[in-house]
Every structure is written in C-alpha cells, then in structure tokens.
Amino acid sequence: MGRTTQQTVVVTGASAGIGRATARMFARRGDRVALLARGRAGLDAAAAEVRAAGGEALPLVTDMADWDQAEAAARRTEAELGPVDVWVNNAFTSAFGRFTDISPEEFRRATGSTYLGVVHGTRAALDHMLPRDRGTIVQVGSALAYRGIPLQSAYCGAKHAVQGFTESVRCELLHDRSGVRITMVQMPAVNTPQFTWLRTHLPRHARPVPPIYQPEVAARAVLHAAGHPGRREYWVGTSTALTLVANAVAPGLLDRYLARTGFDSQQTDAHPPPTGGGNLFEPADATEDHGAHGVFDDMAHGTDPQVWASRHHLGTAAAVAGLAAAGYAALRRRGGC
C-alpha cells in the first residue's frame, strides 16, 4: 500500500461484491482502474467510489462471456488509461439449485460467464502483457474450485475449470520464462449481493455457508496477490484452509458430510425468497445499484487470522496441520464414522 507509482488495473465484475471492494482499494493507492461489468447503474456507482477514493475510473459495460466485448474493453483501457499492469478476473454469474433443476441453457450461461469470462479476460490481458514481458493476472477463485458442494454444480464446475485452466497457462508462462505472472486467490463464503440476485431454484433464500466474510477481506487478499504474484495461489479464511486440507485428506468423508448438511446450510428463512429470474441472463444492477455488501452484514467477519497465515506460508505449516487434524476429527464425529 506504500507504493507511489500509479498502475493501470482492470477489475471484472466490478459493479458489486468482491470486485467493487477491490476496485476501491486499488483506487486508494491512486491507481487508474477500468471497471468491467454488465450493469450500468452498479458500474457508475462503483466508478464514483473509485474517484472519491483518489483513483481514476473508466467504467465499461462489458459481458465477459463475449470475447469481442472483452477484447474491446482491453483495447479501450490501454488507449485511455495506459498499459495494463494488473488484470483481476472476478466476474461470474450462476444458478442455485439441484443439478436436475437447472436447465441446459442456464448451465451454459453460468459456465460462459464464470469460466469463459476468465478465459477471455486472461487472453485479453496476455495479448497486451506478453509483448511487454510484464504484468500480473489475478484469478478470483474459491474453495469450491477444489471442493464441490450440493446446489452449486454450475458454479463449482466453472471454478474447477478455472483452476485447471490457470495451472495450464502458468506452466506455459514458466516454460517461456515470461515476465508475466498469474496467481489465484481461493475465497471463502463472502457477503455479496449474489445470494439475492443469482438465478435460484431453491425454496428458501440462498446464503453462504458460515463462517461468512465481508468483501473487504477478499479485496485485501487480491491486492496482496497482485503485489506478490510469485505465489501460485492464496487461501483466504480459516474455512477455506480447513476445507481444502480436509478435502485432500478425506474427500469421501466430506461427500457424506455435505450430503447431510449442505442443503440446509445454504438456505435461510431470515429473508424472503428472491423473485424474478435473477441476473443470469440480464444484469441485476442495470438500473439500481446494490453496492458491495449483501444482506448478511450481521453475520459477516471483517478479519481472519488465516489471511496473515496465507502470506507467511512456511511459518504456519504446523498450524495448518493442526487445523486439518482438528477438522478431520470433527468430520468423523459428525459423519458417524
């Protein structure tokens, strides 16, 4: 945060949630920020926040599922803000529900935005970064990039795909000894508007599985990753670390545990079920701004000690092992195994 040189940064999915909080934090450093999203009202409000925080804003209505739009946004950013230093792939959309309740068209759209949106963003960034032999790409991932859960097959499948895609591209960059870096930030459950505006086939209001974190926790991790892209990935939140380690140790046990708990834990009676079609095919913030936060402020945490641990990997290996052992023991008790 003490850097004095301005950078040009692209943030996709910048009109709400993690993307919006991330854009604000880059702006506080005085960076030039291109904000890409589908919703005009959300984008305009995010751009106003970037300017108020001290940055320069370029809001661009862009559907990242469309390659032509992604490429045009990259070209316009380079022309108006200068060479892109950091590109953050964060845009997504999805549908909640059992796999058999989600139509093939809905699944295709969710995959196009969440997975191909990252592919398009990465390609657009590399087309400009590779000739200069510098730049950083940050993929906003999820613990669900490793561990699938019920009722989110479209999202989990797309995030798994992003994980594999990113590993492949990273290997190619390393082979070429490129100066361009690519890293991934695996996120926990975050209090964003997605749980109110995504397409849903659930009988009750969707919610993130606790513990829930505020978007600013995720945004700080993205900024750290952008400044330290030598690490292949970062885990954000104790829940993410426990989930990923436990899944590596006992995936079958997690299958049974989530089969029993994953339906109720992702729904709540505290809020009325959303009406309408959600933002799968049309942006939910085209005419109304929803901000960065969702409806779970009363449950969301603003800090987590694991964020520090993720930045000091080697010094916390014993602590992670202890957490994994404790999590495994708890799962065995709950799973009756």
C-alpha positions as CSV (number, residue, x, y, z in Angstrom):
1,M,0.0,0.0,0.0
2,G,3.0,2.3,0.3
3,R,3.8,2.1,-3.4
4,T,3.9,5.5,-5.0
5,T,3.9,4.6,-8.7
6,Q,0.4,4.6,-10.2
7,Q,-0.7,1.4,-12.0
8,T,-3.4,0.6,-14.6
9,V,-5.7,-2.0,-13.2
10,V,-8.6,-3.9,-14.8
11,V,-11.2,-5.4,-12.5
12,T,-14.0,-7.5,-14.0
13,G,-17.3,-7.9,-12.1
14,A,-16.5,-4.5,-10.6
15,S,-20.1,-3.3,-10.0
16,A,-20.7,-5.3,-6.8
17,G,-19.2,-7.7,-4.2
18,I,-15.5,-8.6,-4.2
19,G,-14.9,-6.7,-7.5
20,R,-16.3,-3.5,-6.2
21,A,-14.4,-3.7,-2.9
22,T,-11.2,-4.5,-4.8
23,A,-11.6,-1.6,-7.2
24,R,-12.0,0.8,-4.2
25,M,-8.8,-0.5,-2.6
26,F,-6.8,-0.1,-5.8
27,A,-8.2,3.5,-6.1
28,R,-6.9,4.3,-2.6
29,R,-3.4,3.7,-3.9
30,G,-4.1,6.3,-6.7
31,D,-4.3,3.7,-9.4
32,R,-6.2,4.0,-12.7
33,V,-9.0,1.5,-12.6
34,A,-11.0,0.1,-15.5
35,L,-14.2,-1.3,-14.1
36,L,-15.9,-4.0,-16.2
37,A,-19.4,-5.4,-15.6
38,R,-22.7,-5.7,-17.3
39,G,-24.8,-3.4,-15.1
40,R,-24.6,0.3,-15.9
41,A,-26.1,1.6,-12.5
42,G,-23.7,-0.5,-10.5
43,L,-20.7,0.4,-12.7
44,D,-21.5,4.1,-12.4
45,A,-21.7,3.9,-8.6
46,A,-18.5,1.9,-8.4
47,A,-16.7,4.5,-10.6
48,A,-17.9,7.3,-8.3
49,E,-16.4,5.4,-5.3
50,V,-13.1,4.9,-7.2
51,R,-12.9,8.7,-7.9
52,A,-13.8,9.6,-4.4
53,A,-11.1,7.3,-3.1
54,G,-8.4,9.0,-5.2
55,G,-8.2,6.9,-8.3
56,E,-9.1,7.4,-11.9
57,A,-12.1,5.4,-13.1
58,L,-13.1,4.0,-16.5
59,P,-16.4,2.2,-16.3
60,L,-17.0,-0.1,-19.3
61,V,-20.2,-2.1,-19.7
62,T,-18.8,-5.5,-20.7
63,D,-20.1,-9.1,-20.8
64,M,-17.0,-11.1,-20.2
65,A,-18.7,-14.2,-21.7
66,D,-18.4,-12.4,-25.1
67,W,-14.8,-12.4,-26.4
68,D,-15.4,-9.4,-28.7
69,Q,-16.6,-7.3,-25.7
70,A,-13.7,-8.4,-23.5
71,E,-11.1,-7.6,-26.2
72,A,-12.7,-4.2,-26.9
73,A,-12.6,-3.4,-23.2
74,A,-8.9,-4.2,-23.0
75,R,-8.1,-2.1,-26.0
76,R,-10.0,0.8,-24.7
77,T,-8.4,0.5,-21.3
78,E,-4.9,0.6,-22.9
79,A,-5.9,3.6,-25.0
80,E,-7.4,5.7,-22.3
81,L,-5.6,4.6,-19.1
82,G,-2.3,3.3,-20.3
83,P,-0.6,-0.2,-20.4
84,V,-2.4,-2.7,-18.1
85,D,-0.3,-3.7,-15.1
86,V,-2.8,-5.8,-13.2
87,W,-5.8,-7.7,-14.5
88,V,-8.3,-9.1,-12.0
89,N,-10.7,-11.8,-13.3
90,N,-13.6,-11.7,-10.9
91,A,-16.8,-11.6,-13.0
92,F,-19.3,-14.5,-12.7
93,T,-22.9,-15.5,-12.6
94,S,-24.6,-18.7,-11.7
95,A,-27.7,-20.6,-10.7
96,F,-28.6,-22.2,-7.3
97,G,-30.4,-25.5,-7.2
98,R,-30.2,-29.2,-7.7
99,F,-28.3,-30.1,-11.0
100,T,-31.5,-31.6,-12.4
101,D,-33.5,-28.4,-11.7
102,I,-31.0,-26.2,-13.7
103,S,-31.8,-26.1,-17.4
104,P,-29.0,-26.8,-20.0
105,E,-29.4,-23.1,-21.1
106,E,-28.9,-21.9,-17.6
107,F,-25.9,-24.1,-17.1
108,R,-24.4,-22.9,-20.4
109,R,-24.8,-19.3,-19.5
110,A,-23.3,-19.8,-16.0
111,T,-20.3,-21.6,-17.5
112,G,-19.9,-19.0,-20.2
113,S,-19.7,-16.1,-17.7
114,T,-17.8,-17.8,-14.8
115,Y,-15.4,-19.9,-16.8
116,L,-15.1,-18.5,-20.3
117,G,-15.2,-15.0,-18.8
118,V,-11.9,-15.8,-17.1
119,V,-10.5,-17.4,-20.3
120,H,-11.4,-14.2,-22.2
121,G,-10.1,-11.9,-19.6
122,T,-6.8,-13.8,-19.4
123,R,-6.4,-13.8,-23.2
124,A,-7.2,-10.1,-23.4
125,A,-4.6,-9.4,-20.7
126,L,-1.9,-11.6,-22.2
127,D,-2.4,-10.1,-25.7
128,H,-1.1,-6.8,-24.2
129,M,1.2,-8.0,-21.5
130,L,3.2,-10.6,-23.3
131,P,4.8,-8.2,-25.9
132,R,5.9,-6.0,-22.9
133,D,7.0,-9.1,-20.9
134,R,5.4,-7.8,-17.7
135,G,2.1,-7.7,-15.9
136,T,0.1,-9.7,-13.4
137,I,-3.2,-11.6,-13.7
138,V,-5.1,-12.4,-10.6
139,Q,-7.9,-15.0,-10.8
140,V,-10.5,-14.7,-8.1
141,G,-11.2,-18.3,-7.2
142,S,-13.0,-20.1,-4.4
143,A,-12.6,-23.0,-2.0
144,L,-15.2,-24.5,-4.4
145,A,-12.5,-24.7,-7.1
146,Y,-11.3,-27.8,-5.2
147,R,-14.3,-28.9,-3.3
148,G,-17.8,-29.2,-4.9
149,I,-20.8,-28.8,-2.8
150,P,-24.5,-29.5,-3.4
151,L,-26.8,-27.0,-5.0
152,Q,-23.9,-25.2,-6.8
153,S,-23.0,-27.6,-9.6
154,A,-22.7,-24.8,-12.2
155,Y,-20.5,-22.6,-10.0
156,C,-18.3,-25.4,-8.7
157,G,-17.8,-26.9,-12.2
158,A,-16.8,-23.5,-13.6
159,K,-14.4,-22.7,-10.7
160,H,-12.8,-26.2,-11.1
161,A,-12.3,-25.4,-14.7
162,V,-10.7,-22.0,-13.9
163,Q,-8.3,-23.8,-11.6
164,G,-7.2,-26.3,-14.2
165,F,-7.0,-23.6,-16.9
166,T,-4.9,-21.3,-14.7
167,E,-2.4,-24.1,-13.9
168,S,-2.0,-24.8,-17.6
169,V,-1.4,-21.2,-18.5
170,R,1.0,-20.8,-15.6
171,C,3.1,-23.7,-16.9
172,E,3.3,-22.2,-20.3
173,L,4.4,-18.9,-18.9
174,L,7.1,-20.6,-16.9
175,H,8.3,-22.6,-19.9
176,D,8.7,-19.4,-21.9
177,R,10.4,-17.7,-18.9
178,S,7.9,-14.9,-19.3
179,G,7.9,-11.9,-17.0
180,V,4.1,-12.1,-16.8
181,R,2.8,-13.6,-13.6
182,I,-0.5,-15.4,-12.9
183,T,-1.9,-16.3,-9.5
184,M,-5.2,-17.4,-8.0
185,V,-6.9,-16.4,-4.7
186,Q,-9.2,-19.0,-3.3
187,M,-12.0,-17.3,-1.4
188,P,-14.3,-18.4,1.5
189,A,-18.0,-17.6,1.8
190,V,-18.4,-13.8,1.2
191,N,-21.2,-11.4,2.0
192,T,-22.0,-10.2,-1.5
193,P,-25.3,-9.4,-3.3
194,Q,-25.0,-12.7,-5.3
195,F,-27.2,-14.6,-2.8
196,T,-30.1,-12.2,-3.5
197,W,-29.7,-11.8,-7.3
198,L,-28.4,-15.1,-8.7
199,R,-30.9,-17.3,-10.5
200,T,-32.4,-19.7,-7.9
201,H,-34.4,-22.8,-7.9
202,L,-34.3,-23.1,-4.1
203,P,-37.5,-22.9,-1.9
204,R,-35.8,-20.5,0.5
205,H,-33.3,-17.6,0.3
206,A,-29.8,-18.7,-0.5
207,R,-27.0,-17.9,1.9
208,P,-23.3,-18.5,2.1
209,V,-22.1,-21.4,4.3
210,P,-20.8,-19.8,7.6
211,P,-18.3,-18.5,8.5
212,I,-19.0,-15.5,6.2
213,Y,-16.6,-12.8,5.5
214,Q,-17.0,-9.2,4.2
215,P,-15.9,-8.4,0.7
216,E,-13.1,-6.2,2.0
217,V,-11.4,-9.3,3.5
218,A,-11.3,-10.8,0.0
219,A,-10.3,-7.5,-1.6
220,R,-7.3,-7.1,0.6
221,A,-6.1,-10.6,-0.4
222,V,-6.5,-9.7,-4.1
223,L,-4.3,-6.6,-3.6
224,H,-1.7,-8.6,-1.8
225,A,-1.7,-11.3,-4.5
226,A,-1.4,-8.5,-7.2
227,G,1.7,-7.2,-5.4
228,H,3.2,-10.7,-4.7
229,P,2.3,-12.8,-7.7
230,G,5.2,-15.2,-7.3
231,R,3.0,-17.5,-5.1
232,R,0.8,-19.8,-7.3
233,E,-2.2,-19.2,-5.1
234,Y,-3.5,-17.8,-1.8
235,W,-6.1,-19.2,0.6
236,V,-8.4,-16.7,2.3
237,G,-10.1,-17.6,5.5
238,T,-9.8,-20.4,8.1
239,S,-12.8,-22.1,6.5
240,T,-11.0,-22.2,3.1
241,A,-7.8,-23.7,4.6
242,L,-9.8,-26.3,6.5
243,T,-11.9,-27.2,3.6
244,L,-9.0,-27.6,1.1
245,V,-6.8,-29.6,3.5
246,A,-9.7,-31.9,4.7
247,N,-10.7,-32.5,1.1
248,A,-7.2,-33.6,0.3
249,V,-7.2,-36.0,3.2
250,A,-10.7,-37.3,3.3
251,P,-12.8,-36.3,0.3
252,G,-15.3,-39.2,0.7
253,L,-16.0,-38.2,4.2
254,L,-16.7,-34.7,3.1
255,D,-19.1,-36.1,0.4
256,R,-21.2,-37.7,3.1
257,Y,-21.0,-34.7,5.5
258,L,-22.1,-32.2,2.8
259,A,-24.8,-34.5,1.5
260,R,-26.3,-34.3,5.0
261,T,-25.7,-30.7,5.9
262,G,-25.2,-28.8,2.6
263,F,-28.8,-28.3,1.8
264,D,-30.0,-26.5,4.9
265,S,-26.7,-24.7,5.5
266,Q,-27.1,-22.9,2.1
267,Q,-30.7,-21.7,2.8
268,T,-32.3,-19.4,5.3
269,D,-35.8,-18.3,6.4
270,A,-34.4,-14.9,7.6
271,H,-35.1,-13.3,4.2
272,P,-37.9,-13.8,1.7
273,P,-37.1,-15.9,-1.3
274,P,-36.0,-13.7,-4.3
275,T,-38.5,-13.2,-7.1
276,G,-37.8,-12.9,-10.8
277,G,-35.1,-14.5,-12.9
278,G,-32.0,-13.2,-11.2
279,N,-29.0,-11.8,-13.1
280,L,-28.1,-14.9,-15.1
281,F,-29.2,-13.5,-18.5
282,E,-29.6,-9.8,-17.6
283,P,-27.6,-7.8,-15.0
284,A,-29.4,-7.2,-11.7
285,D,-27.8,-3.8,-11.3
286,A,-28.6,-2.3,-14.7
287,T,-30.9,0.4,-13.3
288,E,-30.3,0.0,-9.5
289,D,-27.1,-0.1,-7.6
290,H,-26.7,-2.8,-5.0
291,G,-23.3,-2.0,-3.5
292,A,-20.5,-4.3,-2.4
293,H,-22.3,-6.0,0.5
294,G,-25.1,-8.5,0.6
295,V,-27.8,-8.9,3.3
296,F,-25.6,-10.8,5.8
297,D,-23.7,-7.9,7.4
298,D,-24.8,-9.1,10.9
299,M,-23.1,-12.5,10.4
300,A,-20.0,-11.4,8.4
301,H,-16.5,-11.1,9.7
302,G,-14.1,-8.3,8.8
303,T,-10.9,-10.1,9.7
304,D,-9.5,-13.6,9.9
305,P,-6.1,-14.7,11.2
306,Q,-5.6,-17.2,8.3
307,V,-5.2,-14.2,6.0
308,W,-1.9,-13.5,7.7
309,A,-1.0,-17.2,7.7
310,S,-1.5,-17.3,3.9
311,R,1.1,-14.6,3.5
312,H,3.6,-16.5,5.7
313,H,3.2,-19.9,4.3
314,L,6.2,-21.7,5.7
315,G,5.9,-20.4,9.2
316,T,2.4,-21.7,9.6
317,A,2.7,-25.3,8.3
318,A,2.4,-26.7,11.8
319,A,-0.7,-24.6,12.5
320,V,-2.4,-25.7,9.2
321,A,-1.6,-29.3,10.0
322,G,-3.2,-28.9,13.4
323,L,-6.3,-27.3,11.9
324,A,-6.5,-30.1,9.4
325,A,-6.3,-32.8,12.1
326,A,-9.0,-31.0,14.2
327,G,-11.2,-30.6,11.1
328,Y,-10.8,-34.2,10.2
329,A,-11.7,-35.4,13.7
330,A,-14.8,-33.1,13.8
331,L,-15.9,-34.5,10.4
332,R,-15.5,-38.1,11.6
333,R,-17.6,-37.3,14.7
334,R,-20.3,-35.6,12.7
335,G,-20.2,-38.2,10.0
336,G,-20.6,-41.0,12.4
337,C,-17.6,-42.8,11.1
